[in-house]
């Protein structure tokens, strides 16, 4: 078998959405994408608010949408999860479940040593979200949710970076 080494045109890159820090929004970080059934893209990220950009500062999970494959994005952001704990909600991850729902994972940070992974689901392409379900009931010093979270073949949610025997509680129907 002979492999071809044809020259290919260089890939072009461009910034299509800049989420710059501003007064009252000192940091934006940890985001995830999911394609909706109508072809739009949902982008969710950690949107810090107030004056501090520290990991334990106040933050919500915000979202924007693209209807043209990511070339342009909705001008207004929508808050998917408001801060509901002592420090923040952060590190959003999105996953299309086998039953068609979208799972939104995020960390609820109560302190530097108490981060818990929670999951909400949407059956209507992100218009509304279920009540949160705790995936890790005990305090955990975690730093991220899935892109490092995956569904193991056993049906348990597990942190990919962990080789420890920690097992996350599986959610009914997930």
Phi and psi restraints in degrees (value plus and minus 20) as a CYANA .aco file:
   2 UNK   PHI    -124.2   -84.2
   2 UNK   PSI     108.6   148.6
   3 UNK   PHI    -113.1   -73.1
   3 UNK   PSI     120.8   160.8
   4 UNK   PHI    -114.2   -74.2
   4 UNK   PSI     116.3   156.3
   5 UNK   PHI    -136.0   -96.0
   5 UNK   PSI      29.5    69.5
   6 UNK   PHI     -86.8   -46.8
   6 UNK   PSI     122.0   162.0
   7 UNK   PHI     -90.0   -50.0
   7 UNK   PSI     117.8   157.8
   8 UNK   PHI    -134.1   -94.1
   8 UNK   PSI     131.8   171.8
   9 UNK   PHI     -83.3   -43.3
   9 UNK   PSI     120.4   160.4
  10 UNK   PHI     -83.5   -43.5
  10 UNK   PSI     126.0   166.0
  11 UNK   PHI     -91.8   -51.8
  11 UNK   PSI     121.1   161.1
  12 UNK   PHI    -119.1   -79.1
  12 UNK   PSI     118.5   158.5
  13 UNK   PHI    -145.2  -105.2
  13 UNK   PSI     132.3   172.3
  14 UNK   PHI    -174.1  -134.1
  14 UNK   PSI     127.4   167.4
  15 UNK   PHI    -100.1   -60.1
  15 UNK   PSI      99.9   139.9
  16 UNK   PHI    -126.8   -86.8
  16 UNK   PSI     -32.7     7.3
  17 UNK   PHI    -171.5  -131.5
  17 UNK   PSI      91.4   131.4
  18 UNK   PHI    -123.3   -83.3
  18 UNK   PSI      98.6   138.6
  19 UNK   PHI    -126.5   -86.5
  19 UNK   PSI      58.5    98.5
  20 UNK   PHI    -100.3   -60.3
  20 UNK   PSI     129.8   169.8
  21 UNK   PHI     -84.1   -44.1
  21 UNK   PSI     127.9   167.9
  22 UNK   PHI    -171.9  -131.9
  22 UNK   PSI     152.7   192.7
  23 UNK   PHI     -76.6   -36.6
  23 UNK   PSI     108.0   148.0
  24 UNK   PHI      62.0   102.0
  24 UNK   PSI     -25.2    14.8
  25 UNK   PHI    -163.4  -123.4
  25 UNK   PSI      55.1    95.1
  26 UNK   PHI     -95.9   -55.9
  26 UNK   PSI     -29.9    10.1
  27 UNK   PHI    -180.8  -140.8
  27 UNK   PSI     124.8   164.8
  28 UNK   PHI    -152.8  -112.8
  28 UNK   PSI     111.1   151.1
  29 UNK   PHI    -176.6  -136.6
  29 UNK   PSI     157.8   197.8
  30 UNK   PHI      18.8    58.8
  30 UNK   PSI      73.8   113.8
  31 UNK   PHI    -144.9  -104.9
  31 UNK   PSI     147.2   187.2
  32 UNK   PHI    -169.2  -129.2
  32 UNK   PSI     136.8   176.8
  33 UNK   PHI    -142.6  -102.6
  33 UNK   PSI     130.9   170.9
  34 UNK   PHI    -166.3  -126.3
  34 UNK   PSI     121.4   161.4
  35 UNK   PHI    -109.1   -69.1
  35 UNK   PSI     108.8   148.8
  36 UNK   PHI    -104.1   -64.1
  36 UNK   PSI     142.3   182.3
  37 UNK   PHI     -84.8   -44.8
  37 UNK   PSI     -43.5    -3.5
  38 UNK   PHI    -107.0   -67.0
  38 UNK   PSI     -14.8    25.2
  39 UNK   PHI      75.8   115.8
  39 UNK   PSI     -34.7     5.3
  40 UNK   PHI     -87.9   -47.9
  40 UNK   PSI     140.2   180.2
  41 UNK   PHI    -131.8   -91.8
  41 UNK   PSI     112.7   152.7
  42 UNK   PHI    -122.7   -82.7
  42 UNK   PSI     105.8   145.8
  43 UNK   PHI    -135.2   -95.2
  43 UNK   PSI     103.8   143.8
  44 UNK   PHI    -139.4   -99.4
  44 UNK   PSI     122.0   162.0
  45 UNK   PHI    -171.1  -131.1
  45 UNK   PSI     148.2   188.2
  46 UNK   PHI    -101.9   -61.9
  46 UNK   PSI      97.9   137.9
  47 UNK   PHI    -132.1   -92.1
  47 UNK   PSI      86.1   126.1
  48 UNK   PHI     -98.5   -58.5
  48 UNK   PSI     127.6   167.6
  49 UNK   PHI    -153.9  -113.9
  49 UNK   PSI     140.2   180.2
  50 UNK   PHI      76.8   116.8
  50 UNK   PSI    -164.1  -124.1
  51 UNK   PHI    -130.7   -90.7
  51 UNK   PSI     -42.2    -2.2
  52 UNK   PHI    -113.9   -73.9
  52 UNK   PSI     120.3   160.3
  53 UNK   PHI    -125.0   -85.0
  53 UNK   PSI     -12.5    27.5
  54 UNK   PHI     -84.1   -44.1
  54 UNK   PSI     136.8   176.8
  55 UNK   PHI     -77.3   -37.3
  55 UNK   PSI     -49.2    -9.2
  56 UNK   PHI    -114.8   -74.8
  56 UNK   PSI     -14.4    25.6
  57 UNK   PHI     -92.1   -52.1
  57 UNK   PSI     145.6   185.6
  58 UNK   PHI     -83.2   -43.2
  58 UNK   PSI     115.4   155.4
  59 UNK   PHI    -174.7  -134.7
  59 UNK   PSI     132.9   172.9
  60 UNK   PHI    -141.1  -101.1
  60 UNK   PSI     149.5   189.5
  61 UNK   PHI    -119.9   -79.9
  61 UNK   PSI      97.4   137.4
  62 UNK   PHI    -129.2   -89.2
  62 UNK   PSI     145.7   185.7
  63 UNK   PHI    -164.7  -124.7
  63 UNK   PSI     132.1   172.1
  64 UNK   PHI    -156.3  -116.3
  64 UNK   PSI     142.9   182.9
  65 UNK   PHI    -147.8  -107.8
  65 UNK   PSI     128.2   168.2
  66 UNK   PHI    -146.0  -106.0
  66 UNK   PSI     115.3   155.3
  67 UNK   PHI    -131.8   -91.8
  67 UNK   PSI     -11.7    28.3
  68 UNK   PHI    -148.6  -108.6
  68 UNK   PSI      17.3    57.3
  69 UNK   PHI      54.6    94.6
  69 UNK   PSI      -1.6    38.4
  70 UNK   PHI      75.9   115.9
  70 UNK   PSI     -15.6    24.4
  71 UNK   PHI     -92.1   -52.1
  71 UNK   PSI     -59.3   -19.3
  72 UNK   PHI    -153.4  -113.4
  72 UNK   PSI     140.7   180.7
  73 UNK   PHI    -152.3  -112.3
  73 UNK   PSI     133.2   173.2
  74 UNK   PHI     -75.1   -35.1
  74 UNK   PSI     120.4   160.4
  75 UNK   PHI     -91.4   -51.4
  75 UNK   PSI     -49.6    -9.6
  76 UNK   PHI    -122.9   -82.9
  76 UNK   PSI     122.6   162.6
  77 UNK   PHI    -113.7   -73.7
  77 UNK   PSI     134.7   174.7
  78 UNK   PHI    -139.8   -99.8
  78 UNK   PSI     114.4   154.4
  79 UNK   PHI    -102.5   -62.5
  79 UNK   PSI      97.8   137.8
  80 UNK   PHI    -104.7   -64.7
  80 UNK   PSI     -61.0   -21.0
  81 UNK   PHI    -155.8  -115.8
  81 UNK   PSI      94.5   134.5
  82 UNK   PHI     -97.3   -57.3
  82 UNK   PSI     131.8   171.8
  83 UNK   PHI     -76.5   -36.5
  83 UNK   PSI     107.8   147.8
  84 UNK   PHI    -151.9  -111.9
  84 UNK   PSI      -5.8    34.2
  85 UNK   PHI    -156.9  -116.9
  85 UNK   PSI    -197.1  -157.1
  86 UNK   PHI     -78.9   -38.9
  86 UNK   PSI     -63.8   -23.8
  87 UNK   PHI    -123.9   -83.9
  87 UNK   PSI     -91.9   -51.9
  88 UNK   PHI    -185.8  -145.8
  88 UNK   PSI     152.7   192.7
  89 UNK   PHI    -131.3   -91.3
  89 UNK   PSI     116.8   156.8
  90 UNK   PHI    -175.8  -135.8
  90 UNK   PSI     152.7   192.7
  91 UNK   PHI      40.6    80.6
  91 UNK   PSI      41.8    81.8
  92 UNK   PHI     -89.2   -49.2
  92 UNK   PSI     122.3   162.3
  93 UNK   PHI    -159.0  -119.0
  93 UNK   PSI     123.2   163.2
  94 UNK   PHI    -141.9  -101.9
  94 UNK   PSI     121.0   161.0
  95 UNK   PHI    -166.0  -126.0
  95 UNK   PSI     110.3   150.3
  96 UNK   PHI    -100.4   -60.4
  96 UNK   PSI     101.5   141.5
  97 UNK   PHI    -103.6   -63.6
  97 UNK   PSI     142.6   182.6
  98 UNK   PHI     -81.3   -41.3
  98 UNK   PSI     -48.9    -8.9
  99 UNK   PHI    -105.5   -65.5
  99 UNK   PSI     -15.5    24.5
 100 UNK   PHI      77.7   117.7
 100 UNK   PSI     -38.1     1.9
 101 UNK   PHI     -87.6   -47.6
 101 UNK   PSI     143.9   183.9
 102 UNK   PHI    -126.1   -86.1
 102 UNK   PSI     111.5   151.5
 103 UNK   PHI    -119.2   -79.2
 103 UNK   PSI     113.0   153.0
 104 UNK   PHI    -133.4   -93.4
 104 UNK   PSI      93.3   133.3
 105 UNK   PHI    -119.6   -79.6
 105 UNK   PSI     122.7   162.7
 106 UNK   PHI    -175.0  -135.0
 106 UNK   PSI     140.0   180.0
 107 UNK   PHI    -110.7   -70.7
 107 UNK   PSI     116.9   156.9
 108 UNK   PHI    -126.4   -86.4
 108 UNK   PSI      89.3   129.3
 109 UNK   PHI    -118.0   -78.0
 109 UNK   PSI      94.9   134.9
 110 UNK   PHI    -113.8   -73.8
 110 UNK   PSI     -46.0    -6.0
 111 UNK   PHI    -184.4  -144.4
 111 UNK   PSI     157.5   197.5
 112 UNK   PHI     -83.4   -43.4
 112 UNK   PSI     -43.7    -3.7
 113 UNK   PHI    -128.6   -88.6
 113 UNK   PSI     -12.4    27.6
 114 UNK   PHI    -155.3  -115.3
 114 UNK   PSI      65.7   105.7
 115 UNK   PHI    -132.6   -92.6
 115 UNK   PSI     113.4   153.4
 116 UNK   PHI    -149.0  -109.0
 116 UNK   PSI     115.0   155.0
 117 UNK   PHI    -101.2   -61.2
 117 UNK   PSI     107.6   147.6
 118 UNK   PHI    -143.7  -103.7
 118 UNK   PSI     135.3   175.3
 119 UNK   PHI    -152.1  -112.1
 119 UNK   PSI     119.6   159.6
 120 UNK   PHI    -144.4  -104.4
 120 UNK   PSI     135.8   175.8
 121 UNK   PHI    -147.1  -107.1
 121 UNK   PSI     135.8   175.8
 122 UNK   PHI    -148.3  -108.3
 122 UNK   PSI     107.5   147.5
 123 UNK   PHI    -118.6   -78.6
 123 UNK   PSI     -20.4    19.6
 124 UNK   PHI    -146.1  -106.1
 124 UNK   PSI      19.1    59.1
 125 UNK   PHI      40.2    80.2
 125 UNK   PSI      17.2    57.2
 126 UNK   PHI      69.7   109.7
 126 UNK   PSI     -16.6    23.4
 127 UNK   PHI     -89.2   -49.2
 127 UNK   PSI     -62.6   -22.6
 128 UNK   PHI    -153.9  -113.9
 128 UNK   PSI     140.0   180.0
 129 UNK   PHI    -151.3  -111.3
 129 UNK   PSI     127.4   167.4
 130 UNK   PHI     -87.8   -47.8
 130 UNK   PSI     151.2   191.2
 131 UNK   PHI     -84.9   -44.9
 131 UNK   PSI     130.7   170.7
 132 UNK   PHI     -90.4   -50.4
 132 UNK   PSI     126.5   166.5
 133 UNK   PHI    -142.4  -102.4
 133 UNK   PSI     111.1   151.1
 134 UNK   PHI     -98.8   -58.8
 134 UNK   PSI     105.9   145.9
 135 UNK   PHI    -110.8   -70.8
 135 UNK   PSI     -48.6    -8.6
 136 UNK   PHI    -146.7  -106.7
 136 UNK   PSI      78.3   118.3
 137 UNK   PHI     -92.1   -52.1
 137 UNK   PSI     -44.4    -4.4
 138 UNK   PHI    -112.8   -72.8
 138 UNK   PSI     131.9   171.9
 139 UNK   PHI     -74.0   -34.0
 139 UNK   PSI     120.7   160.7
 140 UNK   PHI    -161.1  -121.1
 140 UNK   PSI     119.8   159.8
 141 UNK   PHI    -115.5   -75.5
 141 UNK   PSI      40.9    80.9
 142 UNK   PHI    -106.3   -66.3
 142 UNK   PSI     142.2   182.2
 143 UNK   PHI    -145.6  -105.6
 143 UNK   PSI     -27.8    12.2
 144 UNK   PHI    -179.8  -139.8
 144 UNK   PSI     139.6   179.6
 145 UNK   PHI    -128.8   -88.8
 145 UNK   PSI    -180.8  -140.8
 146 UNK   PHI     -88.4   -48.4
 146 UNK   PSI      93.4   133.4
 147 UNK   PHI     -95.6   -55.6
 147 UNK   PSI     -36.2     3.8
 148 UNK   PHI    -115.8   -75.8
 148 UNK   PSI     -15.7    24.3
 149 UNK   PHI    -128.2   -88.2
 149 UNK   PSI     119.2   159.2
 150 UNK   PHI    -163.9  -123.9
 150 UNK   PSI     145.6   185.6
 151 UNK   PHI    -113.6   -73.6
 151 UNK   PSI      94.5   134.5
 152 UNK   PHI     -95.1   -55.1
 152 UNK   PSI     140.1   180.1
 153 UNK   PHI     -83.6   -43.6
 153 UNK   PSI     -36.5     3.5
 154 UNK   PHI     -98.1   -58.1
 154 UNK   PSI     -32.1     7.9
 155 UNK   PHI      73.1   113.1
 155 UNK   PSI     -20.2    19.8
 156 UNK   PHI    -112.7   -72.7
 156 UNK   PSI     126.4   166.4
 157 UNK   PHI    -104.2   -64.2
 157 UNK   PSI     108.6   148.6
 158 UNK   PHI    -153.6  -113.6
 158 UNK   PSI     124.4   164.4
 159 UNK   PHI     -94.8   -54.8
 159 UNK   PSI     105.0   145.0
 160 UNK   PHI     -84.1   -44.1
 160 UNK   PSI     -55.0   -15.0
 161 UNK   PHI     -97.6   -57.6
 161 UNK   PSI     -27.8    12.2
 162 UNK   PHI    -115.7   -75.7
 162 UNK   PSI     110.9   150.9
 163 UNK   PHI    -125.9   -85.9
 163 UNK   PSI     -14.5    25.5
 164 UNK   PHI     -96.3   -56.3
 164 UNK   PSI     148.3   188.3
 165 UNK   PHI     -98.7   -58.7
 165 UNK   PSI      -6.5    33.5
 166 UNK   PHI     -80.9   -40.9
 166 UNK   PSI     112.3   152.3
 167 UNK   PHI    -146.2  -106.2
 167 UNK   PSI     114.5   154.5
 168 UNK   PHI    -111.0   -71.0
 168 UNK   PSI     124.6   164.6
 169 UNK   PHI     -88.2   -48.2
 169 UNK   PSI     109.5   149.5
 170 UNK   PHI     -95.3   -55.3
 170 UNK   PSI     122.8   162.8
 171 UNK   PHI    -110.9   -70.9
 171 UNK   PSI     120.1   160.1
 172 UNK   PHI     -76.0   -36.0
 172 UNK   PSI     110.5   150.5
 173 UNK   PHI      60.0   100.0
 173 UNK   PSI     -20.5    19.5
